Structures are given as structure tokens and as C-alpha cells.
């Protein structure tokens, strides 16, 4: 029995905004089946003695000190703007 149906592949494609032909759906169904079968193999491993980790490398973030600095002058910031309105960028309206 298939772990993932063609309908589920089509649903994921729809959510991803990807158009797929019937042939592509079959290819992706097969590939996703292989991935899920591999995950089943990993589930068989006993990991009870393995400590959880968040990084393989053991790296820590290095943060710089937050220092207040003067901002870019408005004229310089708007110098290459395709359109501007007063002291602001002019952009198309995106409200539907």
C-alpha cells in the first residue's frame, strides 16, 4: 500500500503553487515514497541513549554590541528611487 497518494502529491503541489502533469505526479509520488521508506528505517534505530542536539558543529552565535549610529540621510536613501513622494518611496498599491 502506498504511503502517499497521488491526491496528496497534488495537494502539496497546490500548496507550493507548482503545476504538475500526471507523469510528474507519478515521479514525485515514487520519490516521496522512497523518502518515507527511509524515514521508517530510521525509526527502527534505538536513539534513547543519544542526547538531543541543536547543531552538529557546536557553534555559538556571536553578537555585536548594539550601538546607536546616525541613520542614512533621506536625500541619499532616495537618490536612486524610481519614484518618490516627498520623503518616502512611492510603491504600487498591493491591497486587493
C-alpha positions as CSV (number, residue, x, y, z in Angstrom):
1,X,0.0,0.0,0.0
2,X,1.3,3.5,-0.9
3,X,2.3,5.7,1.9
4,X,1.4,8.8,-0.1
5,X,-1.3,9.1,-2.6
6,X,-1.4,10.9,-5.9
7,X,-4.0,13.2,-4.4
8,X,-1.7,14.1,-1.5
9,X,1.1,14.9,-4.0
10,X,-1.3,17.1,-6.0
11,X,-2.3,18.8,-2.7
12,X,1.3,19.5,-1.8
13,X,1.9,20.8,-5.3
14,X,-1.1,23.1,-5.0
15,X,0.1,24.4,-1.6
16,X,3.5,25.0,-3.2
17,X,2.0,26.7,-6.2
18,X,3.6,24.1,-8.5
19,X,1.8,22.9,-11.6
20,X,2.4,19.2,-12.3
21,X,1.5,16.9,-15.1
22,X,0.2,13.4,-14.4
23,X,3.6,12.0,-15.2
24,X,5.3,14.4,-12.8
25,X,2.8,13.4,-10.1
26,X,3.8,9.8,-10.5
27,X,7.5,10.6,-10.4
28,X,7.2,12.7,-7.2
29,X,4.9,10.1,-5.6
30,X,7.7,7.5,-6.2
31,X,10.4,9.8,-4.8
32,X,8.3,10.7,-1.7
33,X,7.6,7.0,-1.2
34,X,11.4,6.4,-1.1
35,X,11.9,9.2,1.4
36,X,9.1,7.9,3.7
37,X,10.5,4.4,3.5
38,X,13.9,5.7,4.5
39,X,12.4,7.5,7.4
40,X,10.8,4.2,8.5
41,X,14.2,2.7,8.6
42,X,15.5,5.5,10.7
43,X,12.6,5.0,13.1
44,X,13.8,1.4,13.8
45,X,17.0,2.8,15.4
46,X,17.2,3.0,19.2
47,X,18.1,6.6,20.0
48,X,17.2,6.5,23.6
49,X,20.9,6.9,24.7
50,X,21.6,9.7,22.2
51,X,21.5,13.3,23.6
52,X,19.4,15.7,21.6
53,X,21.4,18.4,19.8
54,X,20.6,21.6,18.1
55,X,23.7,21.8,16.0
56,X,26.2,19.3,14.6
57,X,29.0,21.9,14.7
58,X,28.7,23.2,18.3
59,X,28.8,26.8,17.1
60,X,27.6,29.7,19.2
61,X,26.2,32.9,17.9
62,X,28.4,35.9,18.2
63,X,26.5,39.1,18.7
64,X,28.0,42.5,18.3
65,X,27.2,45.3,20.7
66,X,24.1,47.3,19.8
67,X,25.4,50.8,19.2
68,X,23.3,53.7,18.1
69,X,24.6,55.4,15.0
70,X,23.2,58.2,12.8
71,X,20.8,57.0,10.1
72,X,21.2,57.5,6.3
73,X,20.1,61.0,5.2
74,X,16.8,61.0,3.4
75,X,18.2,62.5,0.2
76,X,20.9,59.8,0.0
77,X,18.4,57.0,0.7
78,X,16.0,58.3,-2.0
79,X,18.7,59.2,-4.6
80,X,18.2,56.1,-6.8
81,X,14.5,55.6,-6.1
82,X,12.5,55.1,-9.3
83,X,9.6,57.1,-7.8
84,X,9.3,59.1,-4.6
85,X,6.6,61.1,-2.8
86,X,8.0,63.8,-0.5
87,X,10.4,62.0,1.9
88,X,9.2,58.5,1.1
89,X,9.4,55.8,-1.6
90,X,6.4,55.5,-3.9
91,X,5.3,51.9,-4.4
92,X,2.3,50.3,-6.2
93,X,-0.8,49.6,-4.1
94,X,-0.9,46.0,-3.1
95,X,-4.3,45.9,-1.4
96,X,-6.8,43.6,-3.2
